[in-house]
Amino acid sequence: MVSTVQNVAIDCANAYELARFWSAATGSPLHPEDRPGDEETQVLLRQGLVLHFNQVPEPKAGKNRLHLCLCPQATREEEVARLLGLGATLVADRREPGGMGWAVLADPEGNEFCVLRSEAERKAVHRESDIP
């Protein structure tokens, strides 16, 4: 027997507002019954997984031990700019010359996440490395 992942739970100070950020970031809808002031909210990802936001009284302390990694449809640079515009902040820049690496951002409540290269960017680097 095995277990399946039903959701990723994220503790936060304002469940509805943080879910709104992640809804915009992922282009996925909030659960239709979620409302401002709800202590639990959900973002329904297209892949079937759910981001579940739990409102808790204690503040975030320290670095996340578990985080989300986003693979954008646009370029990594365009996605980083879009997410910064939504209210994310840049925590660490792990991007390297030549296109490798990632950017570490934080959502409006300080939860870290990574923005990776898009699938097209990864394929382009592989094609370029095949050229003698």
PAPA-688328 format. One record per residue (C-alpha): residue number from 1; residue in three letters; x, y, z. Coordinates in steps of 0.001 Angstrom, whole numbers, plus 500000, padded with zeros to 6 digits. Layout:
N
+-----+------+--------+--------+--------+
: seq : type :     c1 :     c2 :     c3 :
+-----+------+--------+--------+--------+
: NUM :  ALA :      X :      Y :      Z :
...
+-----+------+--------+--------+--------+
! end
This chain:
132
+-----+------+--------+--------+--------+
: seq : type :     c1 :     c2 :     c3 :
+-----+------+--------+--------+--------+
:   1 :  MET : 500000 : 500000 : 500000 :
:   2 :  VAL : 501077 : 503585 : 499336 :
:   3 :  SER : 499773 : 507050 : 500086 :
:   4 :  THR : 499006 : 509763 : 497567 :
:   5 :  VAL : 499537 : 513477 : 498099 :
:   6 :  GLN : 496151 : 515189 : 498418 :
:   7 :  ASN : 497371 : 518718 : 499062 :
:   8 :  VAL : 500288 : 520862 : 500102 :
:   9 :  ALA : 499384 : 522715 : 503292 :
:  10 :  ILE : 500836 : 526174 : 503880 :
:  11 :  ASP : 500533 : 527899 : 507242 :
:  12 :  CYS : 499955 : 531632 : 506970 :
:  13 :  ALA : 498611 : 534761 : 508675 :
:  14 :  ASN : 495897 : 535514 : 506078 :
:  15 :  ALA : 494708 : 532411 : 504258 :
:  16 :  TYR : 492453 : 534126 : 501725 :
:  17 :  GLU : 494951 : 536816 : 500685 :
:  18 :  LEU : 497846 : 534378 : 500368 :
:  19 :  ALA : 495634 : 532016 : 498346 :
:  20 :  ARG : 494801 : 534949 : 496044 :
:  21 :  PHE : 498539 : 535502 : 495430 :
:  22 :  TRP : 499083 : 531824 : 494613 :
:  23 :  SER : 495956 : 531730 : 492451 :
:  24 :  ALA : 497402 : 534567 : 490357 :
:  25 :  ALA : 500892 : 533020 : 490374 :
:  26 :  THR : 499680 : 529641 : 489115 :
:  27 :  GLY : 496724 : 530804 : 487010 :
:  28 :  SER : 494545 : 528399 : 488998 :
:  29 :  PRO : 491226 : 529198 : 490672 :
:  30 :  LEU : 490422 : 529500 : 494336 :
:  31 :  HIS : 487938 : 526964 : 495643 :
:  32 :  PRO : 484517 : 528410 : 494666 :
:  33 :  GLU : 483331 : 528519 : 498295 :
:  34 :  ASP : 486356 : 530460 : 499631 :
:  35 :  ARG : 485704 : 534001 : 500856 :
:  36 :  PRO : 487717 : 536843 : 502467 :
:  37 :  GLY : 488226 : 536135 : 506162 :
:  38 :  ASP : 488115 : 532334 : 505758 :
:  39 :  GLU : 490719 : 530650 : 507959 :
:  40 :  GLU : 491230 : 527879 : 505396 :
:  41 :  THR : 491309 : 528382 : 501641 :
:  42 :  GLN : 492400 : 526358 : 498628 :
:  43 :  VAL : 493898 : 526897 : 495197 :
:  44 :  LEU : 492851 : 524141 : 492797 :
:  45 :  LEU : 495849 : 523427 : 490584 :
:  46 :  ARG : 495246 : 522118 : 487059 :
:  47 :  GLN : 497343 : 519031 : 487789 :
:  48 :  GLY : 494821 : 517962 : 490444 :
:  49 :  LEU : 496924 : 518863 : 493470 :
:  50 :  VAL : 495549 : 521430 : 495921 :
:  51 :  LEU : 497407 : 524234 : 497703 :
:  52 :  HIS : 495686 : 524407 : 501103 :
:  53 :  PHE : 496209 : 527557 : 503179 :
:  54 :  ASN : 495756 : 527339 : 506967 :
:  55 :  GLN : 495555 : 530517 : 509002 :
:  56 :  VAL : 497724 : 530163 : 512127 :
:  57 :  PRO : 498560 : 532604 : 514935 :
:  58 :  GLU : 502348 : 532158 : 514981 :
:  59 :  PRO : 504570 : 533977 : 512451 :
:  60 :  LYS : 506876 : 532248 : 509993 :
:  61 :  ALA : 510287 : 531609 : 511536 :
:  62 :  GLY : 513338 : 530590 : 509522 :
:  63 :  LYS : 513806 : 529070 : 506095 :
:  64 :  ASN : 511210 : 526704 : 504654 :
:  65 :  ARG : 512248 : 523044 : 504793 :
:  66 :  LEU : 509802 : 522283 : 501978 :
:  67 :  HIS : 509084 : 524619 : 499078 :
:  68 :  LEU : 507424 : 524786 : 495679 :
:  69 :  CYS : 509422 : 524933 : 492437 :
:  70 :  LEU : 507641 : 526627 : 489543 :
:  71 :  CYS : 508311 : 525788 : 485895 :
:  72 :  PRO : 506934 : 528730 : 483883 :
:  73 :  GLN : 505355 : 528674 : 480451 :
:  74 :  ALA : 507139 : 531951 : 479626 :
:  75 :  THR : 510870 : 532428 : 480142 :
:  76 :  ARG : 512236 : 532290 : 483662 :
:  77 :  GLU : 513108 : 536006 : 483475 :
:  78 :  GLU : 509594 : 536982 : 482376 :
:  79 :  GLU : 508057 : 534859 : 485127 :
:  80 :  VAL : 510311 : 536304 : 487824 :
:  81 :  ALA : 509309 : 539825 : 486723 :
:  82 :  ARG : 505594 : 538877 : 486706 :
:  83 :  LEU : 505751 : 537326 : 490184 :
:  84 :  LEU : 507637 : 540324 : 491585 :
:  85 :  GLY : 504820 : 542457 : 490176 :
:  86 :  LEU : 502278 : 540299 : 492057 :
:  87 :  GLY : 504043 : 540979 : 495368 :
:  88 :  ALA : 506811 : 538370 : 495588 :
:  89 :  THR : 510316 : 539382 : 496664 :
:  90 :  LEU : 513699 : 538139 : 495439 :
:  91 :  VAL : 515448 : 536148 : 498191 :
:  92 :  ALA : 518425 : 534655 : 496331 :
:  93 :  ASP : 519570 : 534764 : 492737 :
:  94 :  ARG : 520958 : 531390 : 491700 :
:  95 :  ARG : 520810 : 532157 : 487955 :
:  96 :  GLU : 524057 : 531537 : 486095 :
:  97 :  PRO : 525515 : 532861 : 482837 :
:  98 :  GLY : 524392 : 530624 : 480003 :
:  99 :  GLY : 520895 : 530120 : 481389 :
: 100 :  MET : 521395 : 527551 : 484131 :
: 101 :  GLY : 520144 : 527973 : 487699 :
: 102 :  TRP : 517019 : 529381 : 489305 :
: 103 :  ALA : 515667 : 532338 : 491247 :
: 104 :  VAL : 514510 : 532004 : 494857 :
: 105 :  LEU : 511539 : 534233 : 495614 :
: 106 :  ALA : 509250 : 534623 : 498615 :
: 107 :  ASP : 505486 : 535070 : 498558 :
: 108 :  PRO : 503918 : 538051 : 500402 :
: 109 :  GLU : 504171 : 536163 : 503737 :
: 110 :  GLY : 507810 : 535167 : 503251 :
: 111 :  ASN : 507397 : 531548 : 502097 :
: 112 :  GLU : 510277 : 530750 : 499745 :
: 113 :  PHE : 509787 : 529180 : 496323 :
: 114 :  CYS : 511927 : 528713 : 493231 :
: 115 :  VAL : 511401 : 529751 : 489632 :
: 116 :  LEU : 513128 : 527326 : 487288 :
: 117 :  ARG : 513827 : 527613 : 483573 :
: 118 :  SER : 510912 : 526894 : 481259 :
: 119 :  GLU : 510799 : 523632 : 479338 :
: 120 :  ALA : 511664 : 525528 : 476129 :
: 121 :  GLU : 514705 : 527129 : 477810 :
: 122 :  ARG : 515953 : 523758 : 479046 :
: 123 :  LYS : 515562 : 522232 : 475569 :
: 124 :  ALA : 517368 : 525184 : 473941 :
: 125 :  VAL : 520391 : 524761 : 476239 :
: 126 :  HIS : 520551 : 521052 : 475387 :
: 127 :  ARG : 520347 : 521794 : 471633 :
: 128 :  GLU : 523119 : 524400 : 471923 :
: 129 :  SER : 525379 : 521965 : 473779 :
: 130 :  ASP : 524997 : 519464 : 470910 :
: 131 :  ILE : 526500 : 521937 : 468412 :
: 132 :  PRO : 530205 : 521149 : 467769 :
+-----+------+--------+--------+--------+
! end
